[in-house]
Amino acid sequence: MACWRGRSLKDGAREYKKEASFFEVRCPSSAFLPNSILIAMKVLDKLNVLACLAAAALPAVNAAALVSTTTLACPPVAAASPAATLICSKTGDVNGAKRKSIRTFKSKSTNLGDVCITECLNDSTCLSFSYDSSKTECRLMLKTVTEQQFTPGSTTITWWDRGCWTLPTTCANPPTSTVTSKVVCNHDNVLRALYGKGSAASSFCSSYTTSIATAGQVYPSYLTAWSTTSERISSACTCLSVSPLTTSTIPTSTSTSEPEPTDDPLDPGWTSTYTWSEAILPVFTSFPPYEDTPVVQPPFPTSTQVDSLPPAYTPVDECIFDPLATDAKYELFVYGPDEDTSDFVVPKAYLFAKLGDQNFATEEEANAWTPPLFRFSQPAGSSFYDIIAETASGDRYLGYNAANGDILVAGQSSGPSSTTQSISNMTQIRTTAFIIACDGSVEVVIAGVRSRWGFKATENMVLYGYGEAPGGDLILKATPKSATLAELRRRGKGNWGGNPRCPNLANAWASTRGGAPGAYNINNCGEGYTQGIEDGGFYYVRITCQDLHRCYSDCSRTWEECNDDFNTRGHGVPGEFRCRSLNWKTGAQGRCFKVVTNMYERLKGGVGRNNFNRANSDRCTCNCDNGGGICNGQCADNNFLSTKENCGACGRRCEGDLVCNSSRQCDCNWGALGRNSPDNCGVCGRRCATEKGIICSNGECVCPFDTQTDRSNCGACGNICPTGTHCNGGQCVCNEDQCGNVCLNLKYNPNNCGSCGNVCASGYCKNGVCWDIPVDTPICIPKEVVTNGGFDSGDIAPWTGPASTGITSGRILTDSRSPPDSPNSLQITLPASAVQYTQFADIYQNIDICVGQKYAIRYSVRVEVKNSFGGGCDAMVLVPGQGFVVQSLDINKAAYTDIVVEFTADQGVVSSPMFFQSIVAPDGVNGRSTVTFRVNCKGGSTGGGLLRIDSISIAPI
């Protein structure tokens, strides 16, 4: 809250200048200062003899303590490297709507603002300050310069942020400071509402006393739209120079220290520096040093085990023939319906025939015999292959005789569309005629007819149509040369091999799944889990297929184990000779070995994988080697259940920055935080009341100050004793005199002049005696002169307009870009015009100003919708007693442009009306004028555009 300060006549001069300073009270939390703290200044004109507000007894008013006047230990020095974001020693001004003052005082300072610097650094609430060299005036601010929307420019006011200066720890000549604290009224919507009600507002403020400032207080209807809080209403009444009534009855006298005026008491000029102050002794409320927010432990899932079955059976490629592998070598073997017809095929002289009985001399010779190797070649542009046998005499190409179907050999390829001569038979044969299936089966297509194989004269191969071969159709198959398959092993048997039963669960073993179909037996190869396996007519291969089926069905056996058993037992083992028991001399043993080996190769490829995986999917499940449960495809051991994602149970996740502790509970990451984190002080979730100055030390929330004597932490951290008091024994006590719970100076307080309750009608108290203003002195009190500058009333009055050269409209609308506490603005629609013309609109109102006073005009304008031409726009103000001041607008800027124009009311002063903007002042002190605001844009043929104007203020500076 604030009162007005004036400067009276000096040396008989008839000019009378009034100077108003706005001072702000900064409020702490209501939990700590339930009563108001008031420092008020007052200069009364000859018509107003009410005392300035002493609102200490208003129960709901909550204002903060003002600055201390304690002397600094050492003079301040400029910071060596101030932050780039700071404003240091720059001229300009700030937005009046954003300006937050602590106090203003006179100072014969240098341009560096030496006294301003000292007082700001002496006040913990001061974040920036300014020095006006033309008025030798300091102003301390509650905000940084940037936060007040600083605009650089050539003015007499220089600005600094607090961080531009530092205090050395030692110095030779420490400074002193005796500046008195002052306060300011709040220019808000409540004040705007009062401005619009004239005598009704004065009447309300005069009767607004502490006795009716209670809960449920009924206020005038023109205020209820803005506020019903007593501190805002009391502040607004103070700005009108009308005070709520208050009394104090308990006299206490102590020492006084306010500076005494030195001017002649008969000369009213001393009133220009007259100040007085009051402060309420606060009653502090205790508060806890910390607030606990316990860690919310995640719930335990209903189940911590997730079944892990083998992956669903997905067939893989069973091909053993790769047409792209041009260097692959194959053995050719013919499968028949019995042991006698199944045999190797080899080139013999000019024929292609089965191996037959070789009459081996010994079993060793029979086992040492190796079949010839073949390769396949596909000539360019052909879909058929050549079969090439590698012999001691060179490559031999297989081909067919179209006349009789004989399979002969040639020394070269015939190509897909011709023939070549066979070796030793002078017969034309075609070699590029074979097709090879995925499983290695070899066939020939002649004139669109597929042919199969048979024997002619028991040895040489010949082609027949399907079903025509003697003794049944034969199948010629190419078998790739055996390759060694790498074996992969992990810890669990379920992970062994190249095709494990549990590929997605490490450290696992497989067992028969509950509810799985029972094991069953088969009779022949190709049944059950042996699909794609052939026995070649050999009995011993059939019983080995039965063993393979049972092995694949056993979940404890691996793929490699079953395949190796098939190969080993099929060949024969001691006590179970199988193929080894056949006649080696005739080659029956070797042919049986060949069938087993060929099938073994298939088992190591896609045929074996598919059979094994199908059995695994049908019958098996996976288990953890460590006996633990399975969590999301992993075996959960003790370490696993101590992780952030699985704290104590599968899927029990610690959120945010929490980790899993040794007790398997979510906790703070103490390794990263340490035990002195203010948000987790000793206990996870314990936040120290840092806003009150509490710190975390050794895991405890403590106050680091001497709460018995520290004025800013009196009795407890964050308890601030107001200006005019000090801390003694943990309680705030008055520095000077005391009336009730109000600290003051009885020598200069106009509400308690000389003794408690003695109110001076003039508003002046000097040395404990009331002082009266000379009755013949005209007085003008500077104040905010614009009414309804924020259009908060919802009506255009008392403005006149908008008026222009064309059809112009204006209406009051809410505006999202207006200040939150003043949400309305005036929307102006300009008329349409040809592009070469400019259209404008004016609004104006009559104002009362003080002659010779310096004022700042502030207003905000934005282009809401450009006109159809997109022409440029200007905003301008017709300054009282002077002319228009123009500001160009950015028509593409969505935000408001804040405009500040300063002027002194010393031009165009007349005793009777002359011009529209003349300042009419019959007594030479109190003036009446008209202020006009104009917006104009270069024309738009189909629309003139929309503009907004808001936050109009004309205040003394």
Long-range contacts (C-beta under 8 A, 24 or more apart in sequence): 1-25, 1-38, 1-40, 1-53, 1-55, 1-63, 1-183, 1-184, 1-185, 1-186, 1-231, 1-234, 1-235, 1-238, 2-40, 2-41, 2-182, 2-183, 2-184, 2-185, 2-235, 2-238, 2-239, 3-40, 3-41, 3-42, 3-43, 3-52, 3-53, 3-238, 3-241, 4-41, 4-42, 4-43, 4-241, 4-781, 4-782, 4-783, 5-41, 5-42, 5-43, 5-272, 5-274, 5-275, 6-43, 6-45, 6-271, 6-272, 6-779, 6-781, 7-269, 7-271, 7-272, 8-267, 8-268, 8-269, 8-271, 8-272, 8-773, 8-777, 8-779, 9-268, 9-269, 9-777, 10-267, 10-269, 14-924, 15-851, 15-852, 15-924, 15-925, 16-777, 16-778, 16-779, 16-780, 16-851, 16-924, 16-925, 17-780, 17-850, 17-851, 17-852, 17-853, 18-43, 18-779, 18-780, 18-781, 18-782, 18-850, 18-853, 18-925, 18-956, 19-272, 19-782, 19-853, 19-956, 20-781, 20-782, 20-783, 20-853, 20-955, 20-956, 21-104, 21-137, 21-182, 21-184, 22-101, 22-104, 22-184, 22-185, 22-187, 22-955, 23-101, 23-102, 23-103, 23-104, 23-182, 23-183, 23-184, 23-185, 24-100, 24-101, 24-102, 24-142, 24-183, 24-184, 24-186, 25-63, 25-64, 25-66, 25-183, 25-184, 26-63, 26-64, 26-65, 26-66, 26-102, 26-125, 26-142, 27-62, 27-63, 27-64, 27-231, 28-62, 28-64, 28-65, 28-718, 28-720, 30-62, 31-285, 31-287, 32-282, 32-284, 32-285, 32-287, 32-718, 32-719, 32-720, 33-62, 33-63, 33-64, 33-65, 33-282, 33-284, 33-720, 34-59, 34-62, 34-282, 34-283, 34-285, 35-59, 35-61, 35-62, 35-280, 35-282, 35-283, 35-741, 36-61, 36-62, 36-63, 36-231, 36-234, 36-280, 37-63, 37-64, 37-65, 37-66, 37-279, 37-280, 37-282, 37-722, 38-63, 38-183, 38-278, 38-279, 38-280, 39-66, 39-181, 39-182, 39-183, 39-277, 39-278, 39-279, 39-723, 39-724, 40-183, 40-238, 40-276, 40-277, 40-278, 41-182, 41-183, 41-274, 41-275, 41-276, 42-241, 42-276, 42-750, 42-763, 43-271, 43-274, 43-763, 43-779, 43-781, 44-241, 44-762, 44-763, 44-764, 44-773, 45-779, 45-780, 45-781, 46-773, 46-775, 46-777, 46-778, 46-779, 48-241, 48-242, 48-763, 49-761, 49-762, 49-763, 50-206, 50-241, 50-242, 50-243, 50-763, 51-243, 51-750, 51-751, 51-759, 51-760, 51-763, 52-238, 52-241, 52-243, 52-276, 52-750, 52-751, 52-763, 53-234, 53-237, 53-238, 53-243, 53-244, 53-246, 54-243, 54-246, 54-248, 54-278, 54-742, 54-751, 55-210, 55-234, 55-238, 55-243, 55-244, 55-246, 56-246, 56-248, 56-278, 56-279, 56-280, 56-740, 56-741, 56-742, 57-210, 57-246, 57-247, 57-248, 58-210, 58-213, 58-230, 58-231, 58-234, 58-244, 58-246, 59-210, 59-213, 59-214, 59-230, 60-213, 60-229, 60-230, 60-231, 61-230, 61-231, 61-234, 62-231, 63-231, 64-125, 64-720, 64-722, 65-279, 65-282, 65-720, 65-721, 65-722, 65-723, 66-102, 66-103, 66-181, 66-183, 66-279, 66-722, 66-723, 67-102, 67-103, 67-119, 67-122, 67-123, 67-124, 67-125, 67-126, 67-140, 67-181, 67-723, 68-122, 68-123, 68-711, 68-723, 69-119, 69-122, 69-177, 69-178, 69-179, 69-180, 69-181, 69-723, 70-122, 71-122, 71-174, 71-175, 71-176, 71-177, 72-118, 72-121, 72-122, 72-167, 72-174, 72-175, 72-177, 73-167, 73-169, 73-171, 73-174, 74-167, 74-168, 74-169, 74-170, 74-171, 74-174, 74-175, 75-114, 75-118, 75-171, 75-173, 75-174, 75-175, 76-117, 76-118, 76-121, 76-165, 76-166, 76-167, 77-165, 77-166, 77-167, 77-168, 78-164, 78-165, 78-166, 79-163, 79-164, 79-165, 79-166, 80-166, 82-161, 82-163, 82-164, 83-163, 85-146, 86-144, 86-145, 86-161, 86-163, 86-164, 87-128, 87-144, 87-145, 87-146, 87-150, 87-159, 87-160, 87-161, 87-164, 88-160, 88-161, 88-164, 89-158, 89-159, 89-160, 89-164, 90-145, 90-150, 90-152, 90-158, 90-159, 91-152, 91-153, 91-154, 91-155, 91-156, 91-157, 91-158, 91-159, 92-150, 92-151, 92-152, 92-153, 92-155, 92-157, 92-159, 93-150, 93-151, 93-153, 93-155, 93-157, 93-856, 93-900, 93-902, 94-145, 94-148, 94-149, 94-150, 94-151, 94-159, 95-148, 95-149, 95-151, 95-858, 95-898, 95-900, 96-187, 96-856, 96-858, 96-900, 96-953, 96-955, 97-187, 97-819, 97-858, 97-898, 97-951, 97-953, 98-143, 98-147, 98-148, 98-149, 99-141, 99-143, 99-148, 100-141, 100-142, 100-143, 100-148, 101-139, 101-140, 101-141, 101-142, 101-184, 102-126, 102-140, 102-141, 102-142, 102-181, 103-139, 103-140, 103-181, 103-182, 103-183, 103-184, 104-137, 104-138, 104-139, 104-140, 104-182, 104-184, 105-137, 105-138, 105-179, 105-180, 105-182, 106-136, 106-137, 106-138, 106-273, 107-131, 107-136, 107-137, 107-138, 107-179, 108-136, 109-136, 109-138, 111-158, 113-138, 113-158, 113-160, 115-177, 115-179, 116-140, 116-160, 117-160, 117-165, 118-175, 118-177, 119-177, 119-179, 120-160, 120-162, 120-165, 121-162, 121-165, 121-167, 122-177, 124-712, 126-162, 127-161, 127-162, 128-159, 128-160, 128-161, 128-162, 129-159, 129-160, 129-162, 130-157, 130-158, 130-159, 130-160, 131-157, 131-158, 132-156, 132-157, 133-157, 133-158, 135-854, 138-179, 149-898, 151-898, 151-900, 155-902, 178-259, 180-258, 180-259, 180-275, 180-277, 181-277, 181-723, 181-724, 182-275, 182-277, 185-235, 185-236, 185-238, 185-239, 186-232, 186-235, 186-236, 186-239, 187-239, 187-784, 187-953, 187-955, 188-226, 188-227, 188-232, 188-235, 188-236, 188-821, 188-822, 189-226, 189-227, 189-790, 189-792, 189-821, 189-822, 190-223, 190-226, 190-227, 190-232, 190-233, 190-235, 190-236, 191-235, 191-236, 191-239, 191-240, 191-784, 192-787, 192-788, 192-789, 192-790, 192-792, 192-793, 192-822, 193-222, 193-223, 193-225, 193-226, 193-236, 193-792, 193-793, 194-223, 194-236, 194-237, 194-239, 194-240, 195-240, 195-784, 195-786, 195-787, 195-788, 196-222, 196-787, 196-788, 196-793, 196-797, 196-798, 197-222, 201-240, 201-242, 202-240, 202-242, 204-237, 205-236, 205-237, 205-240, 205-242, 205-243, 205-244, 206-242, 206-243, 206-245, 208-233, 208-234, 208-237, 208-244, 208-245, 209-244, 209-245, 209-246, 210-244, 210-245, 210-246, 213-244, 222-793, 225-792, 226-792, 239-783, 239-784, 240-783, 241-781, 241-783, 246-751, 247-757, 248-739, 248-740, 248-742, 248-751, 248-752, 248-756, 248-757, 249-739, 249-740, 249-756, 249-757, 250-738, 250-739, 250-740, 250-756, 251-739, 251-755, 251-756, 251-757, 252-734, 252-737, 252-738, 252-739, 252-756, 253-737, 253-746, 254-734, 254-735, 254-736, 254-737, 254-738, 255-736, 256-736, 256-737, 256-745, 256-746, 256-747, 257-735, 257-736, 257-745, 258-736, 258-745, 258-747, 258-748, 260-747, 260-766, 260-767, 261-766, 265-766, 265-771, 268-773, 268-774, 268-777, 271-764, 271-773, 274-748, 274-764, 275-748, 276-744, 276-745, 276-748, 276-749, 276-750, 276-765, 277-723, 277-724, 277-744, 277-745, 277-749, 278-724, 278-742, 278-743, 278-744, 278-749, 278-751, 279-722, 279-723, 279-724, 279-725, 279-734, 279-742, 279-743, 279-744, 280-722, 280-741, 280-742, 280-743, 281-722, 281-725, 281-732, 281-733, 281-734, 281-738, 281-741, 281-742, 281-743, 282-719, 282-720, 282-721, 282-722, 282-732, 284-714, 284-715, 284-716, 284-719, 286-716, 287-689, 287-692, 287-716, 287-718, 288-689, 289-688, 289-689, 289-694, 289-701, 289-702, 289-703, 289-717, 290-681, 290-686, 290-687, 290-688, 290-689, 290-694, 290-701, 291-686, 291-687, 291-689, 292-683, 292-685, 292-686, 292-687, 293-685, 293-686, 293-687, 294-685, 295-658, 295-665, 295-666, 295-667, 295-668, 295-684, 295-685, 297-665, 297-666, 298-647, 298-652, 298-653, 298-654, 298-655, 298-666, 299-652, 300-648, 300-649, 300-652, 301-649, 301-650, 301-651, 301-652, 303-650, 304-629, 304-631, 304-636, 304-649, 304-650, 304-651, 305-629, 305-630, 305-631, 305-650, 306-629, 306-630, 306-631, 306-632, 306-633, 306-650, 307-621, 307-630, 308-502, 308-504, 308-505, 308-508, 308-621, 308-622, 308-630, 308-633, 309-513, 309-617, 309-620, 309-621, 309-622, 310-501, 310-502, 310-503, 310-510, 310-613, 310-616, 310-617, 310-620, 310-621, 310-622, 311-503, 311-504, 311-617, 312-617, 313-610, 313-613, 313-614, 313-616, 313-617, 313-618, 314-613, 315-606, 315-610, 316-606, 316-609, 316-610, 316-613, 317-606, 318-438, 318-439, 318-532, 318-602, 318-605, 318-606, 318-607, 318-610, 319-438, 319-439, 319-605, 319-606, 320-438, 320-439, 320-440, 320-478, 320-479, 320-480, 320-601, 320-602, 320-605, 321-376, 321-436, 321-437, 321-438, 321-439, 321-440, 321-478, 321-480, 323-376, 323-378, 323-436, 326-375, 326-376, 326-377, 327-375, 328-375, 328-376, 328-480, 328-481, 329-373, 329-374, 329-375, 329-390, 329-480, 329-481, 330-373, 330-374, 330-375, 330-376, 330-440, 330-478, 330-479, 330-480, 330-481, 331-371, 331-372, 331-373, 331-374, 331-478, 331-479, 331-481, 331-594, 332-371, 332-374, 332-387, 332-442, 332-476, 332-477, 332-478, 332-479, 333-371, 333-476, 333-477, 333-479, 333-594, 333-595, 333-598, 334-453, 334-461, 334-474, 334-475, 334-476, 334-477, 335-474, 335-475, 335-477, 335-534, 335-536, 335-537, 335-595, 336-471, 336-472, 336-474, 336-475, 336-536, 336-537, 337-471, 337-472, 337-537, 338-537, 339-536, 339-537, 339-538, 339-582, 339-588, 339-591, 339-592, 340-537, 341-455, 341-471, 341-472, 341-474, 341-537, 342-536, 342-537, 342-538, 342-591, 342-595, 343-587, 343-591, 344-371, 344-590, 344-591, 344-594, 345-461, 345-476, 346-371, 346-372, 346-389, 347-372, 347-389, 347-391, 347-396, 347-398, 347-409, 348-459, 348-460, 349-423, 349-424, 350-408, 350-409, 350-422, 350-423, 350-424, 350-425, 351-406, 351-407, 351-408, 351-409, 351-459, 351-460, 351-461, 352-398, 352-407, 352-408, 352-409, 352-460, 352-461, 353-455, 353-459, 353-460, 353-461, 354-455, 354-459, 354-461, 355-587, 356-458, 356-459, 356-587, 357-585, 357-586, 357-587, 358-586, 358-587, 359-585, 359-586, 360-584, 360-585, 360-587, 363-584, 363-589, 366-584, 366-585, 366-587, 366-589, 366-590, 367-584, 367-590, 369-590, 371-594, 373-481, 374-478, 376-434, 376-436, 376-478, 377-413, 379-413, 379-415, 379-416, 379-432, 381-416, 382-415, 382-416, 382-432, 383-416, 383-435, 384-416, 384-432, 384-433, 384-434, 384-435, 385-432, 385-434, 385-435, 385-436, 386-413, 386-431, 386-432, 386-434, 387-431, 387-434, 387-442, 396-423, 397-431, 398-431, 398-434, 399-429, 399-430, 399-431, 399-433, 400-429, 400-430, 400-433, 400-444, 400-446, 400-463, 401-427, 401-428, 401-429, 402-429, 402-430, 402-446, 404-462, 405-451, 405-462, 405-463, 405-464, 406-456, 406-460, 406-461, 406-462, 407-460, 407-461, 407-462, 407-463, 436-478, 439-477, 439-532, 440-477, 440-478, 440-479, 440-480, 441-475, 441-476, 441-477, 442-476, 442-477, 442-478, 443-476, 477-598, 479-597, 479-598, 479-601, 480-601, 482-597, 482-601, 483-604, 485-560, 485-604, 487-560, 491-625, 492-624, 492-625, 493-556, 493-558, 494-622, 494-623, 496-558, 496-560, 497-558, 497-559, 497-560, 498-559, 498-560, 499-559, 499-608, 499-609, 499-612, 499-613, 500-558, 500-559, 501-555, 501-558, 501-559, 501-616, 501-620, 501-622, 502-622, 504-633, 505-622, 505-624, 505-630, 505-633, 505-634, 505-635, 506-634, 506-635, 507-624, 507-625, 507-626, 507-635, 508-622, 508-623, 508-624, 508-625, 508-635, 509-556, 509-622, 509-623, 509-625, 510-555, 510-556, 510-616, 510-620, 510-621, 510-622, 510-623, 511-555, 511-556, 511-620, 511-621, 511-623, 512-555, 512-619, 512-620, 512-621, 513-555, 513-619, 513-620, 513-621, 514-621, 516-618, 516-619, 516-620, 517-618, 517-619, 519-550, 519-553, 519-554, 519-619, 521-546, 521-549, 521-550, 522-546, 522-549, 525-599, 529-553, 529-611, 529-612, 529-614, 529-615, 530-611, 531-607, 531-610, 531-611, 532-602, 532-607, 532-610, 532-611, 533-599, 533-602, 533-603, 533-607, 533-611, 534-595, 534-599, 535-595, 536-591, 536-592, 536-594, 536-595, 538-579, 538-591, 538-592, 538-595, 540-570, 540-572, 540-578, 540-579, 540-581, 540-582, 540-592, 541-570, 541-579, 541-592, 541-595, 541-596, 541-599, 543-578, 544-569, 544-570, 544-578, 544-596, 548-603, 552-611, 552-612, 552-615, 552-616, 553-615, 553-619, 555-616, 555-619, 555-620, 555-621, 559-608, 559-609, 559-612, 562-603, 562-612, 563-600, 563-603, 563-604, 563-608, 566-596, 566-599, 566-600, 566-603, 567-596, 567-597, 567-600, 567-603, 570-596, 570-599, 570-600, 571-596, 658-684, 675-699, 689-717, 689-718, 691-718, 692-716, 692-717, 692-718, 693-717, 693-718, 694-718, 778-923, 778-924, 778-925, 778-926, 779-925, 780-850, 780-851, 780-853, 780-925, 780-926, 780-927, 781-850, 782-849, 782-850, 782-853, 782-855, 782-956, 783-955, 783-956, 784-953, 784-954, 784-955, 785-847, 785-848, 785-849, 785-855, 785-954, 785-955, 786-845, 786-847, 786-931, 786-952, 786-953, 786-954, 787-845, 789-859, 789-951, 789-952, 789-953, 790-818, 790-819, 790-822, 790-824, 790-825, 790-950, 790-951, 790-952, 791-824, 791-825, 791-826, 791-950, 792-822, 792-824, 794-824, 796-826, 796-843, 798-845, 798-846, 799-826, 799-843, 799-844, 799-845, 800-843, 800-844, 800-845, 801-841, 801-842, 801-843, 801-844, 802-826, 802-828, 802-841, 802-842, 802-843, 803-841, 803-842, 803-843, 804-830, 804-831, 804-839, 804-840, 804-841, 804-842, 805-831, 805-839, 805-840, 806-830, 806-831, 806-832, 806-833, 806-839, 806-944, 807-831, 808-839, 808-841, 810-841, 810-843, 815-948, 815-950, 817-862, 817-894, 817-895, 817-896, 817-948, 818-950, 818-951, 819-951, 822-950, 822-951, 824-950, 825-948, 825-949, 825-950, 826-948, 826-949, 826-950, 827-864, 827-946, 827-947, 827-948, 828-935, 828-946, 828-947, 828-948, 828-949, 829-944, 829-945, 829-946, 830-867, 830-935, 830-936, 830-937, 830-944, 830-945, 830-946, 830-947, 831-944, 832-867, 832-868, 832-939, 832-940, 832-941, 832-942, 832-943, 832-944, 833-939, 833-940, 833-941, 833-944, 834-939, 834-941, 835-869, 835-871, 835-938, 835-939, 835-940, 835-941, 836-939, 837-938, 837-939, 838-871, 838-936, 838-937, 838-938, 838-939, 839-936, 839-937, 839-939, 839-944, 840-934, 840-935, 840-936, 840-937, 841-934, 841-935, 841-936, 841-947, 842-932, 842-933, 842-934, 843-932, 843-933, 843-949, 844-878, 844-930, 844-931, 844-932, 844-933, 845-930, 845-931, 846-928, 846-929, 846-930, 847-880, 847-928, 847-929, 847-930, 847-931, 847-954, 848-926, 848-927, 848-928, 849-880, 849-905, 849-919, 849-927, 849-928, 849-929, 849-954, 850-905, 850-925, 850-926, 850-927, 850-956, 851-905, 851-906, 851-909, 851-919, 851-921, 851-924, 851-925, 851-926, 851-927, 852-904, 852-905, 852-906, 853-904, 853-905, 853-956, 854-902, 854-903, 854-904, 854-905, 854-956, 854-957, 855-902, 855-903, 855-904, 855-905, 855-954, 855-955, 855-956, 855-957, 856-900, 856-901, 856-902, 856-953, 856-954, 856-955, 856-956, 856-957, 857-899, 857-900, 857-901, 857-902, 857-903, 857-931, 857-953, 857-954, 858-898, 858-899, 858-900, 858-951, 858-952, 858-953, 858-954, 858-955, 859-898, 859-899, 859-933, 859-949, 859-950, 859-951, 859-952, 859-953, 860-896, 860-897, 860-898, 860-899, 860-949, 860-950, 860-951, 861-887, 861-889, 861-896, 861-897, 861-899, 861-935, 861-947, 861-948, 861-949, 861-950, 862-889, 862-893, 862-894, 862-895, 862-896, 862-897, 862-947, 862-948, 863-889, 863-890, 863-891, 863-892, 863-893, 863-937, 863-945, 863-946, 863-947, 864-945, 864-946, 864-947, 864-948, 865-943, 865-945, 865-946, 866-891, 866-892, 866-940, 866-945, 867-937, 867-938, 867-939, 867-940, 867-943, 867-944, 867-945, 868-940, 868-941, 868-942, 868-943, 868-945, 869-938, 869-939, 869-940, 869-941, 870-940, 871-937, 871-938, 871-939, 871-940, 872-937, 872-938, 873-935, 873-936, 873-937, 873-938, 873-945, 873-947, 874-935, 874-936, 874-937, 875-899, 875-933, 875-934, 875-935, 875-949, 876-933, 876-934, 876-935, 876-936, 877-901, 877-931, 877-932, 877-933, 877-934, 878-916, 878-917, 878-930, 878-931, 878-932, 878-933, 878-934, 879-903, 879-917, 879-931, 880-905, 880-908, 880-917, 880-919, 880-927, 880-929, 880-930, 880-931, 881-905, 881-906, 881-907, 881-908, 881-909, 881-917, 881-918, 881-919, 881-929, 882-907, 882-908, 882-917, 883-917, 884-934, 891-937, 896-948, 896-950, 896-951, 898-951, 902-957, 905-929
